[in-house]
């Protein structure tokens, strides 16, 4: 007997229908059959045509497009100081951004022209961090900030951490300078919002790696390019969330202000912005997190700070140093996240508070400001307040401990880890990669287009066709297919973890409360950090990048699926329970089918996260497009190929995004 749960004609009612006959195949089943047929035809043709027209290209080989990119790069370098476009536009932008970054660095991290130490030393920076955290949040967050920044110094990474903070602050300042006004405009104007949305989608779809190569073409390698790349990557969240905050203000409130004679400007400054302030601060939080993640990756184009330490350690397989620097990035991310999160909820927390302490807040903040000023003076005047004391003994101990654990893991767990790696690689990754790379390019392209049409509709199919054609034109088709294979395999693993833990969280409030803080913390960490522990376990292989990508992308999939399962109407679940369904039947026949939109959305987000991380894995042996991009930065003759690889990553991201978003809309997301 098959049990199905159907919605009745009235929304508030459900009914349970028992059927002895099989359920008639619906639209979803027929779509699955079409997908199966496409894959079957692909496999048959692969067996016949294997190895033909694969468009493979050796690592050192270049196409005409790659040489053209190299020529453009050389031409720009030769005419940078004479071309008016560079003299009066790109060079001016670079100088302005470079001056801003240099100013902030000389303030907190680097010696200035007339001083052997920064203007504000470690004591002043810690004091400012504590005071700002208290003023924006509460005393608990202030203690966290003081402890976190002090820990950075104890690790022996004070200057590197301050360089990272300087670039992050500079990028966030410029990003918010543009993003918030544009977000307000998008919130007020439907027309501008429709124009801006595709650009924001494109910017957020692009993996972080991809911003770097084109910007170095116009702004050279260095802090200026790193900051510009960071602010471009970090601006969309603030703009989107600001627009959403403005649109979320109740229309009745705005109409009431208009009826009282408020001008458009008064409505904005007195009603819309104050009522959306909390949400806008959340957007600032997301911008800061995105900027910190991008600043660490921008070390590939000579951005100073912790990212450079991590990259150098990864390239030399120095797990201890990489772990210590990665831990510093995590600490900074947690501090910045908690400060801005507390700031967004401070006013509401103060309103709920019933004690008298808020009445003393202003005088205490005045005293705190005076103490902070004294700390700044001491750090500006005395060497002991400017240079962090000690030689980073805590960091040495952490590095040594990480090396010891790595050695132990490699000596004692290599049998298990190697078996797991080999089973997944030989059983799933290699066969799928062979199917993609050894099939004729036109066969893979036709299969991808057909899948795009079936899963996402004709528009998604057209987008896929354009992306496939451009991928062929980039000259890195084979590497693109290798990256595609790793991305799909990692996404499958992400969805398996997402479904298991997402369903568990969606069905149990206790599990959700226990796991969600860890998932939130995992999403705060920049991508580089995930490579370090898996480098210790699995060595420098593409499998390391895949596992790191799974761990990086799984939290977002888990949370989306948990929310989808939780939003299934309780009456529907109760009806299925009263019909005698067990837990497994409720999950597989009721909750997961009704959360199908959330599953598709989780697949979309998982793919985008995995793609960005698999590319970062090029630093630890993942090869393919990630290697091409990294090689393009380090070897001048491969610059054009690296630029083409970056374009290929964008095309894969756009193709994945459009297919999965269209599929999510078709399944009722």
C-alpha positions as CSV (number, residue, x, y, z in Angstrom):
1,X,0.0,0.0,0.0
2,X,1.3,3.4,-1.0
3,X,0.6,6.4,1.2
4,X,0.6,9.9,-0.3
5,X,-0.3,13.2,1.3
6,X,-2.2,15.6,-0.8
7,X,-3.4,19.2,-0.2
8,X,-7.1,19.6,-0.1
9,X,-9.0,22.4,-1.9
10,X,-8.9,24.6,1.1
11,X,-5.4,25.7,2.1
12,X,-5.8,24.9,5.8
13,X,-6.9,21.3,5.2
14,X,-5.0,18.2,4.2
15,X,-6.2,14.8,3.5
16,X,-4.5,11.4,3.4
17,X,-5.2,9.2,0.4
18,X,-4.5,5.5,0.4
19,X,-3.8,3.9,-2.9
20,X,-3.2,0.2,-3.7
21,X,-2.3,1.0,-7.3
22,X,1.1,2.6,-8.1
23,X,1.1,6.4,-8.3
24,X,0.9,7.6,-11.9
25,X,4.2,9.1,-13.0
26,X,4.1,12.8,-12.8
27,X,6.1,15.6,-14.3
28,X,9.1,15.1,-12.0
29,X,9.4,11.4,-12.8
30,X,9.2,12.0,-16.6
31,X,12.0,14.6,-16.3
32,X,14.1,12.1,-14.5
33,X,13.6,9.6,-17.2
34,X,14.6,12.2,-19.8
35,X,17.8,12.9,-17.8
36,X,18.5,9.2,-17.7
37,X,18.0,8.8,-21.4
38,X,20.4,11.7,-22.1
39,X,23.1,10.1,-19.9
40,X,22.6,6.7,-21.5
41,X,23.0,8.1,-25.0
42,X,26.1,10.0,-23.8
43,X,27.6,6.8,-22.4
44,X,26.9,4.8,-25.6
45,X,28.5,7.5,-27.8
46,X,31.4,7.8,-25.4
47,X,32.2,4.1,-25.8
48,X,32.3,4.6,-29.6
49,X,34.1,7.9,-29.9
50,X,36.4,7.9,-26.9
51,X,39.5,10.0,-27.3
52,X,38.5,11.8,-30.4
53,X,38.2,15.7,-30.7
54,X,38.9,16.2,-26.9
55,X,40.6,19.6,-27.4
56,X,43.3,18.6,-24.9
57,X,46.1,21.1,-24.4
58,X,49.5,20.5,-22.6
59,X,50.3,22.7,-19.6
60,X,52.9,24.8,-21.5
61,X,51.0,25.0,-24.8
62,X,49.2,28.2,-25.8
63,X,46.4,29.0,-28.2
64,X,46.1,32.1,-30.4
65,X,43.8,33.6,-27.8
66,X,46.3,33.1,-25.0
67,X,49.0,34.7,-27.1
68,X,46.7,37.6,-27.9
69,X,46.1,38.1,-24.2
70,X,49.9,38.1,-23.6
71,X,50.3,40.7,-26.4
72,X,47.6,42.9,-24.9
73,X,49.3,42.6,-21.5
74,X,52.7,43.5,-23.0
75,X,51.1,46.4,-24.9
76,X,49.4,47.8,-21.9
77,X,52.6,47.6,-19.9
78,X,54.5,49.4,-22.6
79,X,51.9,52.2,-23.0
80,X,50.8,52.5,-19.3
81,X,52.6,55.8,-18.8
82,X,51.6,57.4,-22.2
83,X,48.0,56.2,-22.9
84,X,45.5,58.9,-21.8
85,X,43.1,56.3,-20.5
86,X,45.7,55.0,-18.1
87,X,47.2,58.4,-17.3
88,X,43.9,60.1,-16.4
89,X,41.7,57.2,-15.3
90,X,43.2,53.8,-14.3
91,X,46.5,55.2,-12.9
92,X,44.6,57.9,-10.9
93,X,42.3,55.3,-9.4
94,X,45.3,53.1,-8.5
95,X,47.0,56.1,-6.9
96,X,44.0,57.0,-4.8
97,X,43.4,53.5,-3.6
98,X,47.1,53.0,-3.0
99,X,47.3,56.2,-1.0
100,X,44.3,55.1,1.2
101,X,45.9,51.7,1.8
102,X,49.3,53.2,2.6
103,X,47.7,55.6,5.0
104,X,45.9,52.9,6.9
105,X,49.0,50.7,6.9
106,X,51.2,53.5,8.3
107,X,48.5,54.1,10.9
108,X,48.5,50.5,12.3
109,X,50.9,48.1,10.6
110,X,53.8,49.6,8.7
111,X,56.5,52.2,9.7
112,X,55.9,55.6,8.2
113,X,58.4,57.9,6.5
114,X,59.6,59.6,9.7
115,X,59.0,56.8,12.2
116,X,60.4,53.3,12.6
117,X,57.0,52.1,13.9
118,X,53.4,52.7,12.9
119,X,51.5,55.8,14.2
120,X,49.4,53.6,16.5
121,X,51.1,50.6,18.1
122,X,49.6,47.3,19.3
123,X,48.4,48.8,22.6
124,X,46.5,51.5,20.9
125,X,45.0,49.1,18.3
126,X,43.9,46.7,21.1
127,X,42.4,49.6,23.0
128,X,40.5,50.9,19.9
129,X,39.2,47.3,19.1
130,X,37.9,46.9,22.7
131,X,36.3,50.4,22.8
132,X,34.7,50.2,19.4
133,X,33.4,46.7,20.2
134,X,31.9,47.9,23.5
135,X,30.4,51.0,21.9
136,X,28.8,49.1,19.0
137,X,28.0,45.9,20.9
138,X,28.4,45.0,24.5
139,X,31.1,44.3,27.1
140,X,31.3,40.6,26.2
141,X,32.1,41.4,22.6
142,X,34.6,43.9,23.8
143,X,36.4,41.2,25.8
144,X,36.4,38.9,22.8
145,X,37.9,41.6,20.6
146,X,40.7,42.4,23.2
147,X,41.4,38.7,23.7
148,X,41.4,38.0,19.9
149,X,43.7,40.9,18.9
150,X,46.1,40.1,21.8
151,X,46.2,36.5,20.6
152,X,47.2,37.6,17.1
153,X,50.3,39.2,18.7
154,X,51.0,36.2,20.8
155,X,51.1,34.1,17.6
156,X,53.9,36.3,16.3
157,X,51.7,37.5,13.5
158,X,50.9,41.1,14.6
159,X,52.2,42.9,11.6
160,X,50.8,40.4,9.1
161,X,47.4,40.6,10.9
162,X,47.4,44.4,10.8
163,X,48.3,44.4,7.1
164,X,45.3,42.2,6.5
165,X,43.1,44.4,8.7
166,X,44.4,47.5,6.9
167,X,43.4,46.1,3.5
168,X,40.1,44.9,4.8
169,X,39.2,48.3,6.3
170,X,40.3,50.1,3.2
171,X,38.2,47.9,0.9
172,X,35.1,47.9,3.1
173,X,35.3,51.7,3.5
174,X,35.3,52.2,-0.3
175,X,32.8,49.4,-1.0
176,X,30.3,50.9,1.5
177,X,30.8,54.4,0.1
178,X,29.3,53.2,-3.1
179,X,27.2,50.1,-2.1
180,X,24.9,51.7,0.5
181,X,23.8,54.7,-1.7
182,X,23.3,52.4,-4.6
183,X,21.4,50.0,-2.4
184,X,19.1,52.8,-1.2
185,X,18.6,53.7,-4.9
186,X,17.7,50.1,-5.7
187,X,15.3,50.0,-2.8
188,X,13.5,53.1,-4.0
189,X,13.5,52.4,-7.7
190,X,12.2,49.3,-9.3
191,X,13.7,50.2,-12.6
192,X,17.2,50.6,-11.2
193,X,16.8,47.4,-9.1
194,X,16.0,45.4,-12.3
195,X,19.0,46.9,-14.0
196,X,21.4,46.2,-11.1
197,X,20.2,42.7,-10.2
198,X,21.8,40.9,-13.2
199,X,25.2,42.6,-12.5
200,X,25.0,41.7,-8.8
201,X,24.1,38.1,-9.7
202,X,27.1,38.0,-12.0
203,X,29.5,39.5,-9.4
204,X,28.4,37.0,-6.7
205,X,28.5,34.1,-9.1
206,X,32.1,34.7,-10.0
207,X,34.6,32.8,-7.8
208,X,37.0,35.0,-5.9
209,X,40.0,33.9,-8.0
210,X,38.5,35.4,-11.2
211,X,38.7,39.0,-10.1
212,X,42.4,39.0,-9.8
213,X,43.8,38.5,-13.3
214,X,41.8,41.2,-15.2
215,X,42.5,43.8,-12.5
216,X,46.2,43.3,-12.6
217,X,46.0,44.0,-16.3
218,X,44.8,47.6,-15.5
219,X,46.1,48.3,-11.9
220,X,49.3,46.2,-11.7
221,X,50.2,43.7,-9.0
222,X,50.1,45.0,-5.5
223,X,47.9,46.3,-2.6
224,X,45.9,48.6,-4.9
225,X,44.8,45.8,-7.2
226,X,44.1,43.6,-4.2
227,X,42.0,46.3,-2.6
228,X,40.0,47.0,-5.7
229,X,39.4,43.3,-6.3
230,X,38.2,43.0,-2.7
231,X,35.9,46.0,-2.8
232,X,34.3,44.7,-6.0
233,X,33.8,41.3,-4.5
234,X,32.5,42.7,-1.2
235,X,30.2,45.4,-2.4
236,X,27.2,43.3,-3.7
237,X,26.1,41.9,-0.3
238,X,25.8,45.4,1.2
239,X,24.0,46.7,-1.9
240,X,21.5,43.8,-2.0
241,X,20.8,43.8,1.7
242,X,20.4,47.6,1.8
243,X,17.9,47.5,-1.0
244,X,16.0,44.7,0.7
245,X,16.0,46.7,4.0
246,X,14.5,49.7,2.3
247,X,11.8,47.6,0.5
248,X,10.9,45.9,3.8
249,X,9.8,49.1,5.5
250,X,6.0,48.9,5.8
251,X,4.3,50.9,3.1
252,X,1.7,52.2,5.7
253,X,4.5,53.8,7.6
254,X,5.8,55.6,4.5
255,X,2.3,56.6,3.5
256,X,1.8,58.1,7.0
257,X,4.9,60.2,6.7
258,X,3.8,61.4,3.2
259,X,0.4,62.3,4.6
260,X,2.1,64.5,7.2
261,X,3.8,66.5,4.5
262,X,7.2,64.8,4.6
263,X,9.4,65.4,1.5
264,X,11.0,62.5,-0.3
265,X,14.3,63.3,1.4
266,X,12.7,63.5,4.9
267,X,10.9,60.2,4.3
268,X,14.3,58.7,3.5
269,X,16.3,60.2,6.4
270,X,13.6,60.1,9.0
271,X,11.7,56.9,8.2
272,X,13.3,54.5,5.7
273,X,16.9,54.6,6.9
274,X,16.2,54.6,10.6
275,X,13.8,51.7,10.3
276,X,16.1,49.7,8.1
277,X,19.3,50.4,10.1
278,X,19.5,47.0,11.7
279,X,19.3,45.2,8.4
280,X,21.8,47.5,6.8
281,X,24.3,46.7,9.6
282,X,23.8,43.0,8.7
283,X,24.8,43.9,5.2
284,X,27.9,45.6,6.5
285,X,28.7,42.4,8.4
286,X,28.5,40.4,5.2
287,X,30.6,42.9,3.3
288,X,33.3,42.7,6.0
289,X,33.3,38.9,5.9
290,X,33.5,38.8,2.1
291,X,36.3,41.4,2.1
292,X,38.4,39.4,4.7
293,X,38.0,36.2,2.6
294,X,39.0,38.1,-0.6
295,X,42.0,39.9,1.0
296,X,43.6,36.5,1.9
297,X,43.2,35.2,-1.6
298,X,44.5,38.5,-3.1
299,X,47.9,37.5,-1.7
300,X,48.3,35.8,-5.0
301,X,48.7,39.3,-6.5
302,X,51.1,40.4,-3.8
303,X,48.6,41.7,-1.2
304,X,50.5,41.8,2.1
305,X,49.2,40.1,5.3
306,X,48.2,36.7,6.5
307,X,47.2,35.4,3.1
308,X,50.7,35.7,1.8
309,X,52.0,33.7,4.8
310,X,49.4,31.0,4.1
311,X,50.1,30.8,0.4
312,X,53.9,30.5,0.9
313,X,53.4,27.8,3.5
314,X,51.0,25.9,1.3
315,X,53.4,26.0,-1.6
316,X,56.2,24.6,0.5
317,X,53.8,22.2,2.2
318,X,54.6,23.7,5.6
319,X,51.5,22.7,7.5
320,X,52.5,24.2,10.8
321,X,53.1,27.7,9.5
322,X,50.0,27.5,7.4
323,X,47.9,26.3,10.3
324,X,49.2,29.1,12.6
325,X,48.4,31.8,10.0
326,X,45.1,30.2,9.1
327,X,44.1,30.3,12.8
328,X,44.9,34.0,12.9
329,X,42.6,34.6,10.0
330,X,39.9,32.6,11.7
331,X,40.3,34.6,15.0
332,X,40.1,37.9,13.1
333,X,37.1,36.7,11.2
334,X,35.3,35.7,14.4
335,X,36.0,39.0,16.1
336,X,34.9,41.1,13.2
337,X,31.8,39.0,12.7
338,X,30.8,39.1,16.4
339,X,31.3,42.9,16.6
340,X,29.1,43.7,13.6
341,X,26.5,41.1,14.5
342,X,26.3,42.6,18.0
343,X,26.0,46.1,16.5
344,X,23.0,45.1,14.4
345,X,21.1,43.8,17.5
346,X,22.3,46.3,20.2
347,X,19.4,48.6,20.2
348,X,16.8,45.9,20.4
349,X,18.8,44.2,23.2
350,X,18.9,47.5,25.0
351,X,15.1,47.9,24.7
352,X,14.6,44.5,26.2
353,X,17.0,45.0,29.0
354,X,15.3,45.8,32.4
355,X,18.4,46.8,34.4
356,X,19.7,50.3,35.0
357,X,23.0,49.8,33.3
358,X,22.0,51.4,30.0
359,X,21.4,54.7,31.9
360,X,25.1,54.7,32.8
361,X,26.2,53.7,29.3
362,X,27.0,57.2,28.0
363,X,29.2,58.3,30.9
364,X,31.0,55.0,30.9
365,X,31.6,55.3,27.2
366,X,33.1,58.7,27.9
367,X,35.5,57.2,30.4
368,X,36.3,54.4,28.0
369,X,37.1,57.0,25.3
370,X,39.5,58.7,27.6
371,X,41.2,55.5,28.5
372,X,41.5,54.5,24.8
373,X,43.0,57.9,24.0
374,X,45.7,57.3,26.7
375,X,46.5,53.9,25.2
376,X,46.8,55.4,21.8
377,X,49.2,58.1,23.2
378,X,51.3,55.4,24.9
379,X,51.5,53.3,21.8
380,X,52.4,56.3,19.7
381,X,55.1,57.5,22.1
382,X,56.8,54.4,23.6
383,X,58.4,51.5,21.8
384,X,57.0,48.9,24.3
385,X,53.5,50.1,23.4
386,X,54.2,50.1,19.7
387,X,55.9,46.8,19.1
388,X,54.2,43.7,20.4
389,X,56.3,42.2,23.2
390,X,57.8,38.7,22.9
391,X,58.8,36.6,20.0
392,X,55.5,34.8,19.2
393,X,56.1,31.8,21.4
394,X,52.5,30.8,21.3
395,X,52.6,30.8,17.5
396,X,55.8,28.7,17.5
397,X,54.1,26.2,19.9
398,X,51.0,26.1,17.6
399,X,53.1,25.5,14.5
400,X,55.2,22.8,16.2
401,X,52.0,21.1,17.5
402,X,50.4,21.2,14.1
403,X,53.6,19.7,12.6
404,X,53.6,17.0,15.3
405,X,49.9,16.1,14.7
406,X,50.5,16.1,10.9
407,X,53.4,13.7,11.3
408,X,51.4,11.4,13.6
409,X,48.4,11.5,11.2
410,X,50.6,10.6,8.2
411,X,52.3,7.8,10.1
412,X,49.2,6.3,11.7
413,X,46.2,7.3,9.6
414,X,47.7,7.1,6.1
415,X,46.3,3.7,5.6
416,X,42.7,4.8,6.3
417,X,43.0,8.2,4.6
418,X,44.7,6.8,1.5
419,X,42.1,4.0,1.3
420,X,39.3,6.6,1.5
421,X,41.0,8.8,-1.0
422,X,41.7,6.0,-3.5
423,X,38.2,4.6,-3.2
424,X,36.5,7.9,-4.0
425,X,39.1,8.9,-6.6
426,X,39.1,5.5,-8.5
427,X,35.4,4.7,-7.9
428,X,33.8,8.1,-8.7
429,X,36.1,10.9,-9.7
430,X,38.3,9.2,-12.3
431,X,35.4,7.5,-14.2
432,X,33.4,10.8,-14.3
433,X,36.5,12.8,-15.3
434,X,37.3,10.4,-18.0
435,X,33.8,10.6,-19.3
436,X,34.1,14.4,-19.5
437,X,37.7,14.8,-20.8
438,X,37.8,11.8,-23.2
439,X,34.4,12.4,-24.8
440,X,34.4,14.6,-28.0
441,X,33.9,18.2,-27.0
442,X,30.7,18.5,-29.1
443,X,29.2,15.4,-27.3
444,X,29.8,16.9,-23.9
445,X,28.5,20.2,-25.0
446,X,25.3,18.7,-26.5
447,X,24.8,16.7,-23.3
448,X,25.2,19.8,-21.1
449,X,22.8,21.8,-23.2
450,X,20.2,19.0,-23.2
451,X,20.5,18.7,-19.4
452,X,20.2,22.5,-19.1
453,X,16.9,22.4,-21.1
454,X,15.4,19.5,-19.2
455,X,16.3,20.8,-15.7
456,X,16.1,24.5,-16.2
457,X,14.0,25.2,-19.3
458,X,14.8,26.8,-22.7
459,X,16.4,29.9,-21.3
460,X,18.8,27.9,-19.2
461,X,19.5,25.8,-22.2
462,X,20.4,28.8,-24.3
463,X,22.7,30.1,-21.5
464,X,24.4,26.7,-21.4
465,X,24.9,26.7,-25.2
466,X,26.5,30.2,-25.0
467,X,28.7,29.1,-22.1
468,X,29.8,25.9,-23.9
469,X,30.7,27.8,-27.1
470,X,32.7,30.3,-25.1
471,X,34.4,27.5,-23.1
472,X,35.6,26.0,-26.4
473,X,36.9,29.4,-27.5
474,X,39.0,29.9,-24.3
475,X,41.3,27.1,-25.4
476,X,41.1,25.4,-21.9
477,X,38.3,22.9,-22.6
478,X,40.0,19.9,-21.2
479,X,41.0,21.7,-18.0
480,X,37.5,23.0,-17.7
481,X,36.1,19.5,-17.9
482,X,38.6,18.4,-15.2
483,X,37.4,21.2,-12.9
484,X,33.8,20.4,-13.8
485,X,34.3,16.8,-12.8
486,X,35.8,17.7,-9.4
487,X,33.0,20.3,-8.8
488,X,30.2,17.9,-9.6
489,X,31.7,15.1,-7.4
490,X,32.2,17.5,-4.5
491,X,28.7,18.9,-4.9
492,X,27.2,15.4,-4.8
493,X,29.1,14.8,-1.5
494,X,27.9,18.2,-0.2
495,X,24.3,17.3,-0.9
496,X,24.6,14.0,0.8
497,X,25.9,15.7,3.9
498,X,23.4,18.5,3.5
499,X,20.4,16.2,3.3
500,X,21.5,14.0,6.3
501,X,22.3,16.9,8.7
502,X,19.7,19.3,7.2
503,X,16.8,16.8,7.7
504,X,18.1,16.1,11.2
505,X,18.3,19.8,12.0
506,X,14.9,20.5,10.4
507,X,13.2,17.8,12.5
508,X,14.9,18.6,15.8
509,X,15.1,22.0,17.4
510,X,17.7,20.8,19.8
511,X,20.0,19.5,17.1
512,X,19.5,22.8,15.2
513,X,20.5,24.8,18.3
514,X,23.6,22.6,18.8
515,X,24.8,22.6,15.2
516,X,23.9,26.0,13.8
517,X,26.6,28.0,15.8
518,X,29.3,25.6,14.4
519,X,27.9,26.0,10.9
520,X,27.8,29.8,11.3
521,X,31.4,29.8,12.5
522,X,32.4,27.6,9.5
523,X,30.9,30.1,7.1
524,X,32.9,32.9,8.6
525,X,36.3,31.2,7.8
526,X,37.9,32.2,4.5
527,X,38.4,29.4,1.9
528,X,42.2,29.1,2.4
529,X,41.8,28.0,5.9
530,X,40.1,24.8,4.9
531,X,43.0,23.5,2.9
532,X,45.4,23.3,5.8
533,X,44.1,20.3,7.8
534,X,43.3,18.3,4.8
535,X,46.7,19.0,3.4
536,X,48.0,17.3,6.5
537,X,45.7,14.3,6.1
538,X,45.8,13.7,2.3
539,X,48.8,15.5,1.0
540,X,49.0,17.8,-2.0
541,X,46.4,16.1,-4.4
542,X,43.2,17.1,-6.1
543,X,41.4,15.0,-3.5
544,X,42.6,17.5,-0.8
545,X,40.9,20.3,-2.7
546,X,37.7,18.2,-3.1
547,X,37.4,17.4,0.6
548,X,38.2,20.9,1.6
549,X,35.5,22.1,-0.9
550,X,32.9,19.7,0.6
551,X,33.6,21.0,4.2
552,X,33.5,24.6,3.0
553,X,30.2,24.3,1.1
554,X,28.3,21.8,3.3
555,X,27.3,24.3,6.0
556,X,25.3,26.5,3.6
557,X,23.5,23.5,2.1
558,X,22.7,22.1,5.6
559,X,21.1,25.3,6.7
560,X,19.0,25.8,3.5
561,X,17.7,22.2,3.7
562,X,17.0,22.5,7.4
563,X,14.9,25.6,6.8
564,X,13.1,23.9,3.9
565,X,12.2,20.8,6.0
566,X,11.2,23.0,8.9
567,X,8.8,25.0,6.7
568,X,6.8,21.9,5.7
569,X,3.4,22.5,7.3
570,X,3.0,20.6,10.6
571,X,-0.5,19.6,9.7
572,X,0.8,17.7,6.7
573,X,3.3,15.8,8.8
574,X,0.6,15.1,11.4
575,X,-1.7,13.8,8.7
576,X,1.0,11.4,7.5
577,X,1.7,10.3,11.0
578,X,-1.9,9.6,11.7
579,X,-2.0,7.5,8.5
580,X,0.6,5.2,10.0
581,X,3.7,6.5,8.2
582,X,7.0,5.8,10.0
583,X,9.8,8.3,10.3
584,X,11.6,7.2,7.2
585,X,8.4,7.4,5.1
586,X,7.6,10.9,6.5
587,X,11.1,12.1,5.5
588,X,11.2,10.5,2.1
589,X,7.5,10.7,1.1
590,X,6.5,14.0,2.7
591,X,9.2,16.3,4.0
592,X,11.9,16.0,1.3
593,X,9.4,16.1,-1.7
594,X,7.7,19.2,-0.2
595,X,11.2,20.8,0.4
596,X,12.2,20.1,-3.2
597,X,12.7,23.8,-3.8
598,X,15.0,24.2,-0.9
599,X,17.0,21.1,-2.1
600,X,17.5,22.7,-5.5
601,X,18.5,26.0,-4.0
602,X,21.0,24.2,-1.7
603,X,22.4,22.6,-4.8
604,X,22.8,26.0,-6.4
605,X,24.6,27.5,-3.5
606,X,26.7,24.3,-3.0
607,X,27.9,24.4,-6.6
608,X,29.0,28.0,-6.4
609,X,30.8,27.4,-3.1
610,X,32.4,24.2,-4.3
611,X,33.5,25.8,-7.6
612,X,35.3,28.6,-5.8
613,X,37.0,26.2,-3.4
614,X,38.1,23.6,-6.0
615,X,39.8,26.5,-7.9
616,X,41.6,27.6,-4.7
617,X,42.7,24.0,-4.5
618,X,45.0,24.6,-7.4
619,X,47.5,25.7,-4.8
620,X,47.7,22.2,-3.4
621,X,47.8,20.0,-6.5
622,X,44.2,20.2,-7.7
623,X,45.5,21.2,-11.2
624,X,43.2,22.1,-14.1
625,X,41.8,25.7,-14.1
626,X,43.1,26.5,-10.6
627,X,46.6,25.7,-11.6
628,X,46.3,27.7,-14.8
629,X,45.2,30.8,-12.9
630,X,48.0,30.4,-10.3
631,X,50.6,29.8,-13.0
632,X,49.4,32.8,-14.9
633,X,50.3,35.0,-11.9
634,X,53.7,33.5,-11.4
635,X,54.9,32.9,-15.0
636,X,54.6,35.8,-17.4
637,X,54.4,33.7,-20.6
638,X,51.3,31.9,-19.1
639,X,49.5,35.1,-18.2
640,X,47.1,34.8,-21.2
641,X,46.3,31.2,-20.4
642,X,45.6,32.1,-16.8
643,X,43.3,34.9,-17.9
644,X,41.5,32.5,-20.2
645,X,41.2,30.0,-17.3
646,X,39.7,32.7,-15.2
647,X,37.1,33.4,-17.9
648,X,36.4,29.6,-18.1
649,X,35.7,29.6,-14.3
650,X,33.2,32.4,-14.8
651,X,31.5,30.5,-17.6
652,X,31.2,27.4,-15.5
653,X,29.8,29.4,-12.6
654,X,27.2,31.2,-14.8
655,X,26.2,27.9,-16.4
656,X,25.8,26.2,-13.0
657,X,24.0,29.2,-11.5
658,X,21.5,29.6,-14.3
659,X,20.6,25.9,-14.5
660,X,20.1,25.4,-10.8
661,X,18.3,28.7,-10.3
662,X,15.9,28.0,-13.1
663,X,15.4,24.4,-11.7
664,X,14.7,25.9,-8.3
665,X,12.0,28.2,-9.7
666,X,10.4,25.3,-11.6
667,X,10.2,23.2,-8.4
668,X,8.6,26.0,-6.5
669,X,11.5,27.5,-4.6
